[in-house]
Amino acid sequence: MKVLEVASGDFFSTYGGGQVYVKNIVDEMVRQGRGVAVVSFVGRGGVERKEYKCIDLYEIGENGIDRLADVVTEIAPDVIHAHSHKAMIVEIGQHLGVPVVVTSHHGGIVCPAGTLMDCTDHTCQVPVSHRNCLRCVLRNTRGGMGVYWLMRLLPHKTYLSLGRLLRRLPFMLFVTPIGTAALSIAGKQREWATIAQGCSMMIAPCHELAKAMERNGLPHERVKILPHGIPLPAQVPPFPTIEDGKVKFFHVGRVCYVKGLHVLLEAFSRIDAPRAEMHLIGGTGNKSEVRYEAWLRHRFGHDSRIVWHGKIPPEEVYKTIANMHVSSSSSSYLEAFGLNIAESLAMGKPVLATRNGGAEMQVEDGVNGWLVPQNDVEAMREKMQWIVDNVHDYDTRRSTERVISIERHCQELWKIYSEVTVKA
């Protein structure tokens, strides 16, 4: 059996957990001797065929997207596993008669605003519709919230017509994004319908994401709950000694608003622990994230206990966190998995996390970490203070026993591939 893995963007990018995950599973499948090929999406250019670890790797630039179907035909896979361009891949699979497995890496698969986070900074619990989603879409648009109450009064058909008109005109700052919001929502609904109706199987890393997709029309029988696996460290170090309250909290991941770092740092800044530290490991990837990091540094720059490490290569994560104590994850949106949580557990660290979907799949409250409500500074502060006052040692096996290896995960994926080919 030959499987085509459609990468989550650039196959070699380490910007987000989705990119790292796809490269991990491809590397493991190559190690296991599986038949696999890769399609990767790069910035510019057309289509270029390369070799990676003796397998075919096709890099497709923005000028080569219209040749994607030809590339898939040339590869001739038995199964396609889509991590990006999902609707397009599903349509290609249907045309070629090839089953398509889709992995949902985040709530953006159904959410027009991209995060499944509502305007109160909590995980969204309602189905996608113009009425339910307009406020969130405009919230993510510069100047959008200032005119939300006016735009919501527009009849839906009128709003759609306005959007079509604006799409034919040159881009206008503020006006075009706000005026095309209804079209964006409708476009996401069409895209999701294509995926939900055409995929052979949908893989959800956590129950909450599966519920969100089912709430939006995905048949229950076509959802498989399968948390991600990760490459395990060569060895797990002993839990570092904690002396006189010097607990080293740490966060690994992108510096962006939905990760709730403003909540995490606000909570940490309020604990009574002069020797505690908060280590932030990760960088930014766009202008919005750069602005957010600058605001965080300005807001919390007075606290010398906060240490900024910046972005580091994935292979350096284990080494960097080896001498730290407690992993911290403060996501305000639906976190499908949480690579940072898995890596921390693999290194024998307890994890303090918000209940964000993926965290509950890996952290058992009071056993290998602690769970607190989303976007709750006081709850996070209280738990941090309790950790500083009460945690002096930790049995690393309580964490490592909960981690799924990339080897075991790929074996489970291969079972899914086999199942859909039999049904095809």
C-alpha positions in Angstrom: 0.0 0.0 0.0 1.2 3.5 -0.9 0.1 6.5 1.1 0.4 10.1 0.0 0.9 12.5 3.0 -0.2 16.0 2.1 1.8 18.1 4.4 0.5 20.9 6.6 2.2 23.7 4.6 6.0 23.4 4.1 7.1 19.9 5.0 10.3 21.3 6.5 8.7 24.1 8.5 8.7 24.0 12.3 6.3 27.0 12.8 3.5 25.0 14.4 2.8 21.6 15.9 1.0 20.4 12.7 4.1 20.8 10.5 6.3 19.1 13.1 3.7 16.3 13.4 3.6 15.5 9.7 7.4 15.3 9.4 7.5 13.0 12.5 5.0 10.5 11.0 6.7 10.5 7.6 10.1 9.9 9.2 8.7 7.1 11.3 6.9 5.5 8.3 10.1 5.6 6.3 11.9 3.9 9.3 9.2 1.2 9.3 9.6 0.6 5.6 6.1 1.8 4.6 5.2 3.0 1.2 4.9 6.8 1.4 5.2 9.9 -0.7 4.8 13.6 0.3 3.3 16.7 -1.1 4.6 19.9 0.4 3.5 23.5 -0.1 6.1 26.2 -0.5 5.9 29.9 -1.1 6.7 30.5 -4.8 7.4 28.5 -7.9 5.6 25.7 -9.7 6.1 22.0 -9.1 9.4 20.4 -8.2 10.0 16.7 -7.6 12.7 15.9 -5.0 13.9 12.9 -3.0 13.7 12.8 0.8 15.1 9.7 2.5 14.6 7.7 -0.7 10.9 8.7 -1.0 9.3 11.1 -3.5 8.7 14.7 -2.2 6.8 17.1 -4.4 7.2 20.8 -3.5 4.3 22.8 -4.9 4.5 26.6 -5.1 1.7 29.1 -5.5 2.0 28.8 -9.3 1.7 25.0 -9.2 -1.5 24.6 -7.2 -3.6 24.1 -10.4 -1.4 21.1 -11.2 -2.0 19.4 -7.8 -4.4 16.8 -9.3 -1.8 15.9 -11.9 0.8 15.4 -9.2 -1.5 13.1 -7.2 -2.3 11.2 -10.4 1.5 10.8 -11.0 2.1 9.5 -7.5 -0.9 7.0 -7.8 -1.4 6.5 -4.1 -3.8 3.9 -2.6 -4.7 6.3 0.2 -4.3 10.1 0.6 -3.8 11.5 4.1 -4.6 15.3 4.0 -3.2 17.6 6.6 -3.9 20.8 4.5 -5.8 21.9 1.4 -8.4 19.4 2.7 -11.4 20.3 0.5 -9.3 20.4 -2.7 -7.7 17.0 -1.8 -11.1 15.4 -1.0 -12.4 16.5 -4.4 -9.3 15.1 -6.1 -9.6 11.9 -4.2 -13.3 11.6 -5.3 -12.4 12.2 -8.9 -9.6 9.6 -8.9 -11.5 7.1 -6.8 -8.9 7.2 -4.0 -10.0 7.2 -0.3 -9.0 10.3 1.6 -8.2 10.4 5.3 -8.2 13.9 6.9 -6.6 14.9 10.1 -8.1 17.9 11.8 -5.2 19.8 13.5 -7.2 22.7 14.8 -10.7 24.2 14.9 -10.1 26.2 11.8 -11.4 23.2 9.8 -14.9 24.3 10.6 -14.5 27.8 12.2 -14.6 30.9 9.9 -12.5 32.8 12.5 -10.0 30.0 12.5 -9.7 29.1 16.2 -13.1 27.9 17.6 -12.7 30.5 20.2 -15.7 32.7 20.9 -15.7 36.4 21.8 -15.4 35.6 25.5 -12.1 33.8 24.9 -13.6 30.4 25.5 -14.0 27.3 23.3 -17.0 27.8 21.0 -20.0 25.5 21.6 -22.4 26.5 18.8 -22.6 25.4 15.1 -21.3 27.6 12.3 -23.7 30.1 10.9 -23.7 33.7 9.7 -25.5 34.7 12.9 -23.3 32.8 15.2 -20.0 33.6 13.5 -20.2 37.2 12.3 -19.1 38.8 15.6 -16.0 36.5 15.9 -15.0 37.1 12.2 -15.3 40.9 12.6 -13.4 40.7 15.9 -10.4 39.3 13.9 -10.8 42.1 11.3 -9.2 45.5 11.9 -12.0 48.0 12.8 -14.6 45.2 12.6 -15.9 45.4 16.2 -16.5 49.1 15.8 -19.1 48.4 13.1 -20.4 45.0 14.2 -23.7 46.2 15.5 -24.4 48.0 12.2 -23.2 45.0 10.0 -25.4 42.5 11.9 -28.5 44.5 10.8 -27.8 43.9 7.1 -29.9 41.1 5.6 -27.8 38.1 4.9 -28.4 38.2 1.1 -27.5 41.9 1.0 -24.3 41.3 2.9 -23.3 38.5 0.5 -24.0 40.8 -2.5 -21.9 43.5 -0.9 -19.1 41.1 -0.5 -19.2 39.9 -4.1 -19.1 43.5 -5.3 -16.1 44.3 -3.1 -14.3 41.2 -4.4 -14.4 42.7 -7.9 -13.0 46.0 -6.8 -9.4 46.9 -5.7 -8.7 46.1 -2.1 -9.6 48.8 0.3 -8.2 48.9 3.9 -10.9 48.1 6.5 -13.7 48.2 3.9 -12.9 45.1 2.0 -12.3 42.8 5.0 -15.4 44.0 6.8 -17.6 44.0 3.7 -16.6 40.5 2.7 -17.1 38.9 6.2 -20.4 37.2 5.2 -18.7 35.7 2.1 -15.9 34.4 4.3 -18.3 32.6 6.5 -20.3 31.2 3.6 -17.0 30.1 2.0 -15.9 28.2 5.1 -19.3 26.5 5.2 -19.0 25.3 1.6 -15.4 24.1 2.2 -16.4 22.2 5.3 -19.4 20.6 3.6 -17.0 19.3 0.9 -14.7 17.8 3.5 -17.4 16.4 5.7 -19.4 14.8 2.9 -16.4 13.5 0.9 -13.7 12.3 3.2 -13.4 8.6 3.9 -12.4 9.1 7.5 -11.8 12.1 9.8 -9.1 11.8 12.5 -9.6 14.0 15.5 -6.8 14.2 18.1 -9.3 14.9 20.9 -13.0 14.4 21.8 -13.9 18.1 21.9 -12.8 18.6 18.3 -14.7 15.6 17.2 -17.8 17.0 18.9 -17.4 20.3 17.1 -17.2 18.6 13.7 -20.2 16.4 14.4 -22.1 19.5 15.6 -21.5 20.8 12.1 -22.7 17.8 10.2 -19.8 15.2 10.1 -21.3 11.7 10.5 -20.3 10.1 13.8 -19.3 6.9 12.1 -16.6 8.7 10.0 -14.8 10.1 13.0 -11.8 8.4 14.6 -10.4 9.7 17.9 -6.6 9.3 17.7 -4.3 11.5 19.8 -0.9 12.2 18.1 2.2 10.4 18.9 5.7 11.9 19.3 9.3 10.8 19.1 10.4 9.9 22.6 13.6 11.2 24.2 16.6 9.0 24.3 16.5 9.1 28.1 14.3 10.8 30.8 16.4 12.8 33.3 15.6 12.7 37.0 13.2 15.3 38.2 15.3 18.4 39.2 15.6 19.2 42.8 13.4 22.1 44.0 15.1 24.3 46.6 13.5 27.1 48.6 10.6 27.6 46.2 12.7 27.9 43.0 10.2 26.2 40.7 11.0 26.7 37.1 7.7 26.9 35.1 8.0 26.8 31.3 5.9 27.2 28.2 6.9 25.8 24.8 5.0 27.1 21.7 4.1 30.0 19.5 3.8 33.4 21.0 0.2 34.2 20.0 -3.0 35.5 21.6 -5.0 32.2 21.4 -2.3 30.5 23.4 -3.4 32.7 26.4 0.1 33.8 27.3 -1.3 37.1 28.7 -3.4 34.9 31.2 -0.3 32.8 32.0 2.0 35.7 32.7 -0.6 37.7 34.6 -1.2 34.7 36.9 2.5 34.1 37.3 3.2 37.8 38.0 0.8 37.6 41.0 2.2 34.6 42.8 4.2 35.1 46.0 7.4 33.3 44.9 10.4 35.6 44.5 12.6 32.7 43.4 10.2 31.1 41.0 10.8 31.5 37.2 8.7 31.4 34.1 10.6 30.3 30.9 9.0 31.1 27.5 10.3 29.0 24.7 9.0 29.9 21.3 8.8 32.6 18.7 6.4 34.5 16.3 5.4 33.9 12.8 3.5 36.9 11.6 2.9 40.6 12.3 0.1 40.0 14.7 2.2 37.7 16.8 5.1 40.2 16.7 2.8 42.9 18.1 1.4 40.5 20.7 4.9 39.6 21.9 5.9 43.3 22.1 2.8 44.0 24.2 3.6 41.1 26.5 7.2 42.2 26.9 6.1 45.8 27.7 3.3 44.6 30.1 5.5 42.1 32.0 9.0 43.4 31.3 9.4 44.6 34.9 9.3 41.0 36.2 12.8 39.7 36.1 11.6 36.2 36.9 10.2 35.9 33.3 12.9 34.5 30.9 12.4 34.8 27.1 14.3 32.1 25.2 12.9 32.8 21.7 12.4 30.1 19.1 14.5 27.0 19.2 14.7 24.0 16.8 12.4 21.0 17.6 15.4 18.8 18.3 16.6 21.2 21.0 13.3 21.2 23.0 14.1 18.1 25.2 17.5 19.5 26.1 16.2 22.9 26.9 13.5 21.8 29.3 15.6 19.0 31.0 16.4 21.1 34.1 13.0 22.7 34.4 10.1 21.6 36.5 6.5 22.3 35.5 5.1 22.8 32.0 2.5 25.5 31.5 -0.2 25.5 28.8 -2.8 28.3 28.9 -4.6 28.0 25.6 -7.9 30.0 25.3 -9.0 28.2 22.2 -9.7 24.5 21.4 -6.2 22.9 21.3 -6.6 19.8 19.3 -3.6 18.1 20.8 -0.9 20.1 22.4 2.6 19.0 21.2 4.1 21.0 24.1 2.2 18.9 26.6 3.2 15.6 25.1 6.9 16.6 24.9 6.8 17.8 28.6 5.2 14.5 29.7 7.8 12.5 27.7 10.5 14.3 29.7 8.8 13.3 33.0 7.4 16.8 33.8 4.0 17.5 35.3 1.8 19.8 33.3 -0.4 22.7 34.4 -2.9 23.3 31.6 -6.3 24.9 30.8 -9.1 22.6 29.9 -8.8 23.2 26.1 -9.7 19.8 24.6 -6.3 18.3 23.9 -5.0 18.8 27.4 -7.7 16.6 28.9 -6.6 13.8 26.6 -3.1 13.8 28.2 -3.4 15.3 31.6 -5.2 13.7 34.5 -5.9 16.3 37.1 -3.9 15.7 40.3 -2.0 12.7 38.8 0.4 13.9 36.1 -0.5 17.6 36.3 -3.3 20.0 37.0 -6.2 21.3 34.9 -7.8 24.8 35.4 -10.6 26.6 33.4 -9.7 28.6 30.3 -9.1 32.3 30.6 -9.2 32.3 34.4 -6.2 34.3 35.8 -7.2 33.6 39.4 -7.5 29.9 39.0 -4.2 29.7 37.2 -2.6 31.9 40.0 -4.0 29.8 42.8 -2.7 26.6 41.2 0.8 28.0 40.5 1.0 29.2 44.1 -0.1 25.7 45.3 2.6 24.1 43.2 5.3 26.5 44.5 4.2 25.8 48.1 3.6 22.0 47.8 5.6 20.4 45.0 9.1 19.4 46.2 9.6 16.2 44.2 7.8 14.2 41.5 7.8 10.7 40.1 8.6 11.1 36.4 6.9 7.8 35.6 3.5 9.4 36.3 4.1 11.6 33.2 6.0 9.2 30.9 3.4 6.4 31.2 0.8 8.7 29.5 2.8 9.4 26.3 2.1 7.8 22.9 5.2 7.0 20.9 5.4 8.0 17.2 6.0 4.3 16.4 2.7 3.2 18.0 0.9 6.1 16.5 2.0 5.3 13.0 0.9 1.7 13.5 -2.6 2.9 14.4 -2.6 5.2 11.3 -1.7 2.3 9.1 -4.7 0.4 10.4 -6.9 3.3 9.4 -5.4 3.4 6.0 -6.0 -0.3 5.6 -9.7 0.0 6.7 -10.5 2.8 4.2 -8.9 1.0 1.3 -11.0 -2.1 2.1 -14.2 0.0 2.1 -13.3 1.9 -1.0 
